[in-house]
Amino acid sequence: MVILSDDEVALIRSILTALRSIKVRDIDKALVILAKGDRGGN
């Protein structure tokens, strides 16, 4: 078992909160934009 300090727990919690706040729709939009840019280069 791993023992974490209070600072480490707070850091992990903030990272998880940030990841949870990322919207799936935003990720999908970014992938579409990247795909369009990739096709334009060919």
PyMOL Python script that loads the backbone (N, CA, C, O; Angstrom):
from pymol import cmd

cmd.read_pdbstr("""\
ATOM      1  N   MET A   1       0.844  -1.195   0.000  1.00  0.00           N
ATOM      2  CA  MET A   1       0.000   0.000   0.000  1.00  0.00           C
ATOM      3  C   MET A   1       0.880   1.246   0.000  1.00  0.00           C
ATOM      4  O   MET A   1       1.917   1.280   0.662  1.00  0.00           O
ATOM      5  N   VAL A   2       0.471   2.247  -0.730  1.00  0.00           N
ATOM      6  CA  VAL A   2       1.247   3.480  -0.847  1.00  0.00           C
ATOM      7  C   VAL A   2       0.687   4.519   0.119  1.00  0.00           C
ATOM      8  O   VAL A   2      -0.523   4.730   0.197  1.00  0.00           O
ATOM      9  N   ILE A   3       1.580   5.153   0.842  1.00  0.00           N
ATOM     10  CA  ILE A   3       1.179   6.235   1.756  1.00  0.00           C
ATOM     11  C   ILE A   3       1.456   7.559   1.054  1.00  0.00           C
ATOM     12  O   ILE A   3       2.572   7.802   0.596  1.00  0.00           O
ATOM     13  N   LEU A   4       0.440   8.413   0.970  1.00  0.00           N
ATOM     14  CA  LEU A   4       0.581   9.711   0.307  1.00  0.00           C
ATOM     15  C   LEU A   4       0.508  10.833   1.330  1.00  0.00           C
ATOM     16  O   LEU A   4      -0.227  10.758   2.314  1.00  0.00           O
ATOM     17  N   SER A   5       1.286  11.870   1.072  1.00  0.00           N
ATOM     18  CA  SER A   5       1.215  13.054   1.927  1.00  0.00           C
ATOM     19  C   SER A   5      -0.042  13.852   1.568  1.00  0.00           C
ATOM     20  O   SER A   5      -0.670  13.606   0.538  1.00  0.00           O
ATOM     21  N   ASP A   6      -0.397  14.796   2.415  1.00  0.00           N
ATOM     22  CA  ASP A   6      -1.563  15.642   2.152  1.00  0.00           C
ATOM     23  C   ASP A   6      -1.403  16.410   0.848  1.00  0.00           C
ATOM     24  O   ASP A   6      -2.368  16.582   0.102  1.00  0.00           O
ATOM     25  N   ASP A   7      -0.182  16.876   0.570  1.00  0.00           N
ATOM     26  CA  ASP A   7       0.071  17.623  -0.666  1.00  0.00           C
ATOM     27  C   ASP A   7      -0.135  16.738  -1.895  1.00  0.00           C
ATOM     28  O   ASP A   7      -0.701  17.178  -2.896  1.00  0.00           O
ATOM     29  N   GLU A   8       0.322  15.501  -1.813  1.00  0.00           N
ATOM     30  CA  GLU A   8       0.166  14.586  -2.943  1.00  0.00           C
ATOM     31  C   GLU A   8      -1.305  14.259  -3.182  1.00  0.00           C
ATOM     32  O   GLU A   8      -1.752  14.179  -4.326  1.00  0.00           O
ATOM     33  N   VAL A   9      -2.044  14.072  -2.111  1.00  0.00           N
ATOM     34  CA  VAL A   9      -3.476  13.802  -2.234  1.00  0.00           C
ATOM     35  C   VAL A   9      -4.187  14.986  -2.889  1.00  0.00           C
ATOM     36  O   VAL A   9      -5.039  14.800  -3.758  1.00  0.00           O
ATOM     37  N   ALA A  10      -3.836  16.197  -2.472  1.00  0.00           N
ATOM     38  CA  ALA A  10      -4.446  17.397  -3.042  1.00  0.00           C
ATOM     39  C   ALA A  10      -4.107  17.524  -4.527  1.00  0.00           C
ATOM     40  O   ALA A  10      -4.957  17.915  -5.327  1.00  0.00           O
ATOM     41  N   LEU A  11      -2.883  17.200  -4.891  1.00  0.00           N
ATOM     42  CA  LEU A  11      -2.465  17.270  -6.295  1.00  0.00           C
ATOM     43  C   LEU A  11      -3.232  16.260  -7.144  1.00  0.00           C
ATOM     44  O   LEU A  11      -3.726  16.598  -8.220  1.00  0.00           O
ATOM     45  N   ILE A  12      -3.330  15.042  -6.670  1.00  0.00           N
ATOM     46  CA  ILE A  12      -4.065  14.003  -7.409  1.00  0.00           C
ATOM     47  C   ILE A  12      -5.527  14.395  -7.546  1.00  0.00           C
ATOM     48  O   ILE A  12      -6.124  14.230  -8.610  1.00  0.00           O
ATOM     49  N   ARG A  13      -6.098  14.911  -6.476  1.00  0.00           N
ATOM     50  CA  ARG A  13      -7.508  15.323  -6.521  1.00  0.00           C
ATOM     51  C   ARG A  13      -7.707  16.443  -7.543  1.00  0.00           C
ATOM     52  O   ARG A  13      -8.691  16.428  -8.283  1.00  0.00           O
ATOM     53  N   SER A  14      -6.793  17.408  -7.597  1.00  0.00           N
ATOM     54  CA  SER A  14      -6.944  18.508  -8.546  1.00  0.00           C
ATOM     55  C   SER A  14      -6.778  18.029  -9.983  1.00  0.00           C
ATOM     56  O   SER A  14      -7.457  18.528 -10.880  1.00  0.00           O
ATOM     57  N   ILE A  15      -5.886  17.071 -10.215  1.00  0.00           N
ATOM     58  CA  ILE A  15      -5.715  16.510 -11.561  1.00  0.00           C
ATOM     59  C   ILE A  15      -6.977  15.776 -11.991  1.00  0.00           C
ATOM     60  O   ILE A  15      -7.433  15.937 -13.123  1.00  0.00           O
ATOM     61  N   LEU A  16      -7.543  14.973 -11.098  1.00  0.00           N
ATOM     62  CA  LEU A  16      -8.765  14.234 -11.430  1.00  0.00           C
ATOM     63  C   LEU A  16      -9.930  15.181 -11.694  1.00  0.00           C
ATOM     64  O   LEU A  16     -10.741  14.944 -12.590  1.00  0.00           O
ATOM     65  N   THR A  17     -10.009  16.253 -10.913  1.00  0.00           N
ATOM     66  CA  THR A  17     -11.072  17.240 -11.119  1.00  0.00           C
ATOM     67  C   THR A  17     -10.910  17.919 -12.475  1.00  0.00           C
ATOM     68  O   THR A  17     -11.894  18.134 -13.182  1.00  0.00           O
ATOM     69  N   ALA A  18      -9.681  18.256 -12.840  1.00  0.00           N
ATOM     70  CA  ALA A  18      -9.427  18.896 -14.132  1.00  0.00           C
ATOM     71  C   ALA A  18      -9.794  17.962 -15.278  1.00  0.00           C
ATOM     72  O   ALA A  18     -10.400  18.391 -16.260  1.00  0.00           O
ATOM     73  N   LEU A  19      -9.429  16.692 -15.159  1.00  0.00           N
ATOM     74  CA  LEU A  19      -9.757  15.729 -16.212  1.00  0.00           C
ATOM     75  C   LEU A  19     -11.261  15.553 -16.336  1.00  0.00           C
ATOM     76  O   LEU A  19     -11.784  15.412 -17.442  1.00  0.00           O
ATOM     77  N   ARG A  20     -11.955  15.560 -15.212  1.00  0.00           N
ATOM     78  CA  ARG A  20     -13.400  15.370 -15.233  1.00  0.00           C
ATOM     79  C   ARG A  20     -14.100  16.558 -15.883  1.00  0.00           C
ATOM     80  O   ARG A  20     -15.178  16.411 -16.459  1.00  0.00           O
ATOM     81  N   SER A  21     -13.485  17.733 -15.788  1.00  0.00           N
ATOM     82  CA  SER A  21     -14.120  18.931 -16.337  1.00  0.00           C
ATOM     83  C   SER A  21     -13.944  19.064 -17.849  1.00  0.00           C
ATOM     84  O   SER A  21     -14.613  19.885 -18.477  1.00  0.00           O
ATOM     85  N   ILE A  22     -13.055  18.269 -18.435  1.00  0.00           N
ATOM     86  CA  ILE A  22     -12.871  18.310 -19.890  1.00  0.00           C
ATOM     87  C   ILE A  22     -14.095  17.678 -20.538  1.00  0.00           C
ATOM     88  O   ILE A  22     -14.476  16.556 -20.202  1.00  0.00           O
ATOM     89  N   LYS A  23     -14.692  18.389 -21.449  1.00  0.00           N
ATOM     90  CA  LYS A  23     -15.905  17.911 -22.107  1.00  0.00           C
ATOM     91  C   LYS A  23     -15.541  16.976 -23.264  1.00  0.00           C
ATOM     92  O   LYS A  23     -14.614  17.248 -24.026  1.00  0.00           O
ATOM     93  N   VAL A  24     -16.273  15.887 -23.380  1.00  0.00           N
ATOM     94  CA  VAL A  24     -16.039  14.938 -24.467  1.00  0.00           C
ATOM     95  C   VAL A  24     -16.270  15.617 -25.814  1.00  0.00           C
ATOM     96  O   VAL A  24     -15.568  15.338 -26.786  1.00  0.00           O
ATOM     97  N   ARG A  25     -17.259  16.512 -25.864  1.00  0.00           N
ATOM     98  CA  ARG A  25     -17.559  17.230 -27.103  1.00  0.00           C
ATOM     99  C   ARG A  25     -16.355  18.044 -27.575  1.00  0.00           C
ATOM    100  O   ARG A  25     -16.065  18.096 -28.770  1.00  0.00           O
ATOM    101  N   ASP A  26     -15.658  18.677 -26.635  1.00  0.00           N
ATOM    102  CA  ASP A  26     -14.483  19.472 -26.994  1.00  0.00           C
ATOM    103  C   ASP A  26     -13.393  18.589 -27.600  1.00  0.00           C
ATOM    104  O   ASP A  26     -12.722  18.982 -28.555  1.00  0.00           O
ATOM    105  N   ILE A  27     -13.225  17.399 -27.038  1.00  0.00           N
ATOM    106  CA  ILE A  27     -12.230  16.468 -27.570  1.00  0.00           C
ATOM    107  C   ILE A  27     -12.630  16.047 -28.983  1.00  0.00           C
ATOM    108  O   ILE A  27     -11.786  15.983 -29.877  1.00  0.00           O
ATOM    109  N   ASP A  28     -13.929  15.759 -29.186  1.00  0.00           N
ATOM    110  CA  ASP A  28     -14.412  15.372 -30.516  1.00  0.00           C
ATOM    111  C   ASP A  28     -14.180  16.482 -31.538  1.00  0.00           C
ATOM    112  O   ASP A  28     -13.759  16.214 -32.663  1.00  0.00           O
ATOM    113  N   LYS A  29     -14.453  17.727 -31.149  1.00  0.00           N
ATOM    114  CA  LYS A  29     -14.232  18.864 -32.058  1.00  0.00           C
ATOM    115  C   LYS A  29     -12.767  18.965 -32.450  1.00  0.00           C
ATOM    116  O   LYS A  29     -12.441  19.193 -33.615  1.00  0.00           O
ATOM    117  N   ALA A  30     -11.891  18.793 -31.473  1.00  0.00           N
ATOM    118  CA  ALA A  30     -10.454  18.875 -31.743  1.00  0.00           C
ATOM    119  C   ALA A  30     -10.026  17.772 -32.703  1.00  0.00           C
ATOM    120  O   ALA A  30      -9.214  18.009 -33.597  1.00  0.00           O
ATOM    121  N   LEU A  31     -10.568  16.565 -32.525  1.00  0.00           N
ATOM    122  CA  LEU A  31     -10.211  15.461 -33.426  1.00  0.00           C
ATOM    123  C   LEU A  31     -10.695  15.727 -34.842  1.00  0.00           C
ATOM    124  O   LEU A  31      -9.996  15.411 -35.805  1.00  0.00           O
ATOM    125  N   VAL A  32     -11.884  16.306 -34.979  1.00  0.00           N
ATOM    126  CA  VAL A  32     -12.412  16.632 -36.313  1.00  0.00           C
ATOM    127  C   VAL A  32     -11.524  17.667 -36.989  1.00  0.00           C
ATOM    128  O   VAL A  32     -11.208  17.544 -38.173  1.00  0.00           O
ATOM    129  N   ILE A  33     -11.123  18.688 -36.236  1.00  0.00           N
ATOM    130  CA  ILE A  33     -10.257  19.735 -36.796  1.00  0.00           C
ATOM    131  C   ILE A  33      -8.921  19.139 -37.239  1.00  0.00           C
ATOM    132  O   ILE A  33      -8.411  19.467 -38.310  1.00  0.00           O
ATOM    133  N   LEU A  34      -8.360  18.260 -36.405  1.00  0.00           N
ATOM    134  CA  LEU A  34      -7.080  17.621 -36.757  1.00  0.00           C
ATOM    135  C   LEU A  34      -7.239  16.745 -37.992  1.00  0.00           C
ATOM    136  O   LEU A  34      -6.363  16.720 -38.856  1.00  0.00           O
ATOM    137  N   ALA A  35      -8.354  16.028 -38.078  1.00  0.00           N
ATOM    138  CA  ALA A  35      -8.579  15.158 -39.236  1.00  0.00           C
ATOM    139  C   ALA A  35      -8.702  15.981 -40.516  1.00  0.00           C
ATOM    140  O   ALA A  35      -8.173  15.587 -41.556  1.00  0.00           O
ATOM    141  N   LYS A  36      -9.396  17.122 -40.451  1.00  0.00           N
ATOM    142  CA  LYS A  36      -9.543  17.989 -41.626  1.00  0.00           C
ATOM    143  C   LYS A  36      -8.177  18.517 -42.060  1.00  0.00           C
ATOM    144  O   LYS A  36      -7.867  18.550 -43.250  1.00  0.00           O
ATOM    145  N   GLY A  37      -7.366  18.928 -41.088  1.00  0.00           N
ATOM    146  CA  GLY A  37      -6.031  19.435 -41.403  1.00  0.00           C
ATOM    147  C   GLY A  37      -5.152  18.376 -42.014  1.00  0.00           C
ATOM    148  O   GLY A  37      -4.339  18.660 -42.894  1.00  0.00           O
ATOM    149  N   ASP A  38      -5.317  17.134 -41.542  1.00  0.00           N
ATOM    150  CA  ASP A  38      -4.526  16.026 -42.058  1.00  0.00           C
ATOM    151  C   ASP A  38      -4.896  15.718 -43.502  1.00  0.00           C
ATOM    152  O   ASP A  38      -4.017  15.448 -44.320  1.00  0.00           O
ATOM    153  N   ARG A  39      -6.167  15.756 -43.821  1.00  0.00           N
ATOM    154  CA  ARG A  39      -6.619  15.494 -45.187  1.00  0.00           C
ATOM    155  C   ARG A  39      -6.186  16.595 -46.138  1.00  0.00           C
ATOM    156  O   ARG A  39      -5.890  16.335 -47.304  1.00  0.00           O
ATOM    157  N   GLY A  40      -6.149  17.832 -45.638  1.00  0.00           N
ATOM    158  CA  GLY A  40      -5.770  18.945 -46.487  1.00  0.00           C
ATOM    159  C   GLY A  40      -4.313  18.893 -46.908  1.00  0.00           C
ATOM    160  O   GLY A  40      -3.935  19.454 -47.937  1.00  0.00           O
ATOM    161  N   GLY A  41      -3.497  18.219 -46.112  1.00  0.00           N
ATOM    162  CA  GLY A  41      -2.058  18.161 -46.425  1.00  0.00           C
ATOM    163  C   GLY A  41      -1.724  17.199 -47.547  1.00  0.00           C
ATOM    164  O   GLY A  41      -0.636  17.283 -48.116  1.00  0.00           O
ATOM    165  N   ASN A  42      -2.631  16.282 -47.885  1.00  0.00           N
ATOM    166  CA  ASN A  42      -2.318  15.266 -48.892  1.00  0.00           C
ATOM    167  C   ASN A  42      -2.475  15.778 -50.283  1.00  0.00           C
ATOM    168  O   ASN A  42      -2.247  15.041 -51.242  1.00  0.00           O
TER     169      ASN A  42
END
""", "prot")
cmd.dss("prot")
cmd.show_as("cartoon", "prot")
cmd.util.cbc("prot")
cmd.orient("prot")
